[in-house]
């Protein structure tokens, strides 16, 4: 017994299947990122030595606050802040 198969049907099925696998992989990747993000943040913190509460972190935060304050002093800077 032979079954006639339309090439367009095969193409549609293939696209659906690849899309479905990609969606499932995205879900798996999202789950892995959520599960391991605290671990990777800790590893990056130790590697860069900019852990929250460290002297380097405090300096970075002070510089950021100063930069934001300077941006707020001008109309152009204020507009840039509103974009973010």
Order of alpha helices (4+ residues) and beta strands (2+ residues): alpha-alpha-alpha
